[in-house]
């Protein structure tokens, strides 16, 4: 479904007064000045965050290190706001808290950005990437190279193959948004079982040079949907999501009733 703002000039809303962009784990200086600095951003519901969400970043880091001319300087999770209106969506406050628990205790380079979940209106992915581009390349001027100069950072979307499949489906995403996301920024796509990545890519040929496909060497089909189902059935989710997240869910009694989709949920894809 094309976003209503797709044909208008869009600027990211101004940050709230109490918002601070997290940069405590950003690399401060490039190790190899010959490479292009890269920042990965994963947008999603994260309701709840799973080990696969975290593992995607590690797979991407290996791919970047061994198969590209990029140098990874950081990674961010950007949970969608409450305005997304999706079945099973815990409040933004809960989802941000779970993401922060997960990355702070299991990673030394991932961060959670709260700009998107703080927004009262739904923000398309293109606008979210613009926000990161502004914070990294405008506010901070990029990243410092070895000679003291600043280099612009390439912002890229990190996603699973299911997202790229929706991008290749006619009528789901607007051409303008696709060109903005895949043309200006690019995407790193992690293969998933059950998704025909080649078929999806065939429909995205104009942007093929900006789409990097990461093979999932160890298959993992854990999803937030399955986690919520297990929780509703009072089944164990240990070793599927981080222990601090499990404790948080139990303490706050989340996902005991997943609820039903509202009319606005039907057919809506993350844009």
Secondary structure by P-SEA (a helix, b strand, c coil): ccccccccccccccccccccccccccccccccccbbbbbbbbbcccccccaaaaaaaaaaaaaaaccccccccbbbbbbbcccccccccccaaaaaaaaaaaaacccccbbbbcccccccccccaaaaaaaaaaacccccccccccccbbbbbbbbbbbcaaaaaaaaccccccaaaaaaacccbbbbbbbbcccaaaaaaaaaccccccbbbbbccccccccaaaaaaaaaacccccccccaaaaaaaaaaccccccccccccccccccc
